[in-house]
Amino acid sequence: MTEHAQAIDWSVHPPYLLPAYKSTIKRAPDRDRLVPLPTSLSELTGPVFGRDRIRPLDDDLTRSAVVNGDPLGERIIVVGKVVDDTGRPVPNTLVEIWQANAAGRYVHKNDRHAAPLDPNFIGAGRALTDANGEYRFTSIRPGAYPWGNHDNAWRPPHIHFSVCGGNFVSRLVTQMYFPGDPLLLLDPIYNGIPDEKGRERLIAKYAHDITEPFHALGYRFDIVLCGGRLTPFETREV
Amino acid sequence: MPGQTPSQTVGPFFDFGLINPGEENLLRGEPAGDRITIRGVVFDGDGAPVPDAMIETWQADANGIYNHPADPRRAEADPHFTGFARAATDPAGEYRIRTIRPGAVPGQAPHINVRVFARGMLIHAYTRVYFEDEAANAGDPVLNLKAVSDRRDTLISARDNTGGETAYRFDIRLQGDGETVFFNP
């Protein structure tokens, strides 16, 4: 065990308890009781995923669930680079995404929103970052989604991202939002992020260099993981 | 230094994106070691089960080796064991992981590293599963942290063989009296 080096920068992450997001009230651990954890091999290591985890169409959500035609909605391409908080690229790490369809409906038995399902769209994808830490997905721009948190509450369109990173502490689950969305200012989950620059980092940038003529609009969403200072070794598939 | 990307909740609908069949079972073939089940209920601050939580676990193999480049003994890691599991809680708030009992990582008592995610958690929480029938607990540096002392028992799973399998029960209390020790790594 070595001396404790704080991995999570709490000035940019939302707190556990955020009363404006009602579900946190009974599910929030007490942040003041968190116990600093000395760094050991248990934190320096983490799962390593191989290419065998990825099937050919896993990174193209517009094609992976086709039954009788193309999914409805605006096609998008989302690219980004995963780095740690020392700026090092994170290669060969698992990136998983899930989202609502263009109408704002999730393929989930508990989603009761009266918007249509799309028979040609599931909305789940996965990819490994390449040697430079870069990933790429093709998908459909998700619709806004109503929820019961407060009167007339709507989640801004978002894509859920899950990134494993190079060690056990680098794990990140987050949501990517779209630029210029008026719903962002009204969303307690987004606004629970205490730091303005942190909030900006969750908004993808329109990327005309990624946009493909007559096919899809491009967005860039770069991701910075915590725990980089804990990782003395490059995590690579061996 | 680039600023960290903020965490956001997994929300209520993560299953179809994150839960893959078989990922609650770490056995790949015939790994060395004693096969065990870890199971428990996730409770909220009212003591109500949390039916939409996700648990991720990471552990060493039976010889205490992590299958990761940072472990100097990785070349000897058990090829039939991944070390990583994911499980969603069921409608009763219970999760279940099929694994082998981890060996001791040098300097520490055997343990399983755990992350907890749920709707209503804007960032996940870290804890560890230790084993009640493990003599090495007495010398474990984390169990002996002063900040852990009054809640040490929340980190220790209880052997529970009902159902004919070797199982350890590890409930997770997110809040309130008996709140599980969560770490700030």
Boltz contact constraints between the chains, C-beta under 6 A:
constraints:
  - contact:
      token1: [A, 1]
      token2: [B, 141]
      max_distance: 6.0
  - contact:
      token1: [A, 7]
      token2: [B, 185]
      max_distance: 6.0
  - contact:
      token1: [A, 9]
      token2: [B, 4]
      max_distance: 6.0
  - contact:
      token1: [A, 12]
      token2: [B, 3]
      max_distance: 6.0
  - contact:
      token1: [A, 12]
      token2: [B, 4]
      max_distance: 6.0
  - contact:
      token1: [A, 12]
      token2: [B, 6]
      max_distance: 6.0
  - contact:
      token1: [A, 13]
      token2: [B, 6]
      max_distance: 6.0
  - contact:
      token1: [A, 13]
      token2: [B, 7]
      max_distance: 6.0
  - contact:
      token1: [A, 13]
      token2: [B, 123]
      max_distance: 6.0
  - contact:
      token1: [A, 14]
      token2: [B, 122]
      max_distance: 6.0
  - contact:
      token1: [A, 23]
      token2: [B, 119]
      max_distance: 6.0
  - contact:
      token1: [A, 23]
      token2: [B, 120]
      max_distance: 6.0
  - contact:
      token1: [A, 24]
      token2: [B, 120]
      max_distance: 6.0
  - contact:
      token1: [A, 26]
      token2: [B, 44]
      max_distance: 6.0
  - contact:
      token1: [A, 26]
      token2: [B, 45]
      max_distance: 6.0
  - contact:
      token1: [A, 26]
      token2: [B, 46]
      max_distance: 6.0
  - contact:
      token1: [A, 27]
      token2: [B, 44]
      max_distance: 6.0
  - contact:
      token1: [A, 27]
      token2: [B, 118]
      max_distance: 6.0
  - contact:
      token1: [A, 27]
      token2: [B, 120]
      max_distance: 6.0
  - contact:
      token1: [A, 27]
      token2: [B, 121]
      max_distance: 6.0
  - contact:
      token1: [A, 27]
      token2: [B, 174]
      max_distance: 6.0
  - contact:
      token1: [A, 29]
      token2: [B, 125]
      max_distance: 6.0
  - contact:
      token1: [A, 29]
      token2: [B, 174]
      max_distance: 6.0
  - contact:
      token1: [A, 29]
      token2: [B, 182]
      max_distance: 6.0
  - contact:
      token1: [A, 34]
      token2: [B, 182]
      max_distance: 6.0
  - contact:
      token1: [A, 34]
      token2: [B, 184]
      max_distance: 6.0
  - contact:
      token1: [A, 35]
      token2: [B, 147]
      max_distance: 6.0
  - contact:
      token1: [A, 35]
      token2: [B, 148]
      max_distance: 6.0
  - contact:
      token1: [A, 35]
      token2: [B, 181]
      max_distance: 6.0
  - contact:
      token1: [A, 35]
      token2: [B, 183]
      max_distance: 6.0
  - contact:
      token1: [A, 36]
      token2: [B, 184]
      max_distance: 6.0
  - contact:
      token1: [A, 37]
      token2: [B, 183]
      max_distance: 6.0
  - contact:
      token1: [A, 37]
      token2: [B, 185]
      max_distance: 6.0
  - contact:
      token1: [A, 41]
      token2: [B, 66]
      max_distance: 6.0
  - contact:
      token1: [A, 41]
      token2: [B, 71]
      max_distance: 6.0
  - contact:
      token1: [A, 41]
      token2: [B, 105]
      max_distance: 6.0
  - contact:
      token1: [A, 42]
      token2: [B, 113]
      max_distance: 6.0
  - contact:
      token1: [A, 43]
      token2: [B, 185]
      max_distance: 6.0
  - contact:
      token1: [A, 44]
      token2: [B, 70]
      max_distance: 6.0
  - contact:
      token1: [A, 45]
      token2: [B, 66]
      max_distance: 6.0
  - contact:
      token1: [A, 45]
      token2: [B, 68]
      max_distance: 6.0
  - contact:
      token1: [A, 45]
      token2: [B, 70]
      max_distance: 6.0
  - contact:
      token1: [A, 45]
      token2: [B, 71]
      max_distance: 6.0
  - contact:
      token1: [A, 47]
      token2: [B, 84]
      max_distance: 6.0
  - contact:
      token1: [A, 48]
      token2: [B, 68]
      max_distance: 6.0
  - contact:
      token1: [A, 85]
      token2: [B, 1]
      max_distance: 6.0
  - contact:
      token1: [A, 85]
      token2: [B, 4]
      max_distance: 6.0
  - contact:
      token1: [A, 87]
      token2: [B, 2]
      max_distance: 6.0
  - contact:
      token1: [A, 96]
      token2: [B, 17]
      max_distance: 6.0
  - contact:
      token1: [A, 98]
      token2: [B, 17]
      max_distance: 6.0
  - contact:
      token1: [A, 106]
      token2: [B, 13]
      max_distance: 6.0
  - contact:
      token1: [A, 107]
      token2: [B, 16]
      max_distance: 6.0
  - contact:
      token1: [A, 108]
      token2: [B, 13]
      max_distance: 6.0
  - contact:
      token1: [A, 108]
      token2: [B, 16]
      max_distance: 6.0
  - contact:
      token1: [A, 124]
      token2: [B, 16]
      max_distance: 6.0
  - contact:
      token1: [A, 124]
      token2: [B, 17]
      max_distance: 6.0
  - contact:
      token1: [A, 168]
      token2: [B, 58]
      max_distance: 6.0
  - contact:
      token1: [A, 168]
      token2: [B, 113]
      max_distance: 6.0
  - contact:
      token1: [A, 169]
      token2: [B, 185]
      max_distance: 6.0
  - contact:
      token1: [A, 173]
      token2: [B, 10]
      max_distance: 6.0
  - contact:
      token1: [A, 174]
      token2: [B, 5]
      max_distance: 6.0
  - contact:
      token1: [A, 174]
      token2: [B, 7]
      max_distance: 6.0
  - contact:
      token1: [A, 174]
      token2: [B, 8]
      max_distance: 6.0
  - contact:
      token1: [A, 175]
      token2: [B, 8]
      max_distance: 6.0
  - contact:
      token1: [A, 192]
      token2: [B, 122]
      max_distance: 6.0
  - contact:
      token1: [A, 193]
      token2: [B, 6]
      max_distance: 6.0
  - contact:
      token1: [A, 197]
      token2: [B, 3]
      max_distance: 6.0
  - contact:
      token1: [A, 198]
      token2: [B, 6]
      max_distance: 6.0
  - contact:
      token1: [A, 201]
      token2: [B, 5]
      max_distance: 6.0
  - contact:
      token1: [A, 223]
      token2: [B, 5]
      max_distance: 6.0
  - contact:
      token1: [A, 224]
      token2: [B, 2]
      max_distance: 6.0
  - contact:
      token1: [A, 224]
      token2: [B, 4]
      max_distance: 6.0
  - contact:
      token1: [A, 224]
      token2: [B, 5]
      max_distance: 6.0
  - contact:
      token1: [A, 226]
      token2: [B, 4]
      max_distance: 6.0
  - contact:
      token1: [A, 233]
      token2: [B, 69]
      max_distance: 6.0
  - contact:
      token1: [A, 233]
      token2: [B, 70]
      max_distance: 6.0
  - contact:
      token1: [A, 235]
      token2: [B, 69]
      max_distance: 6.0
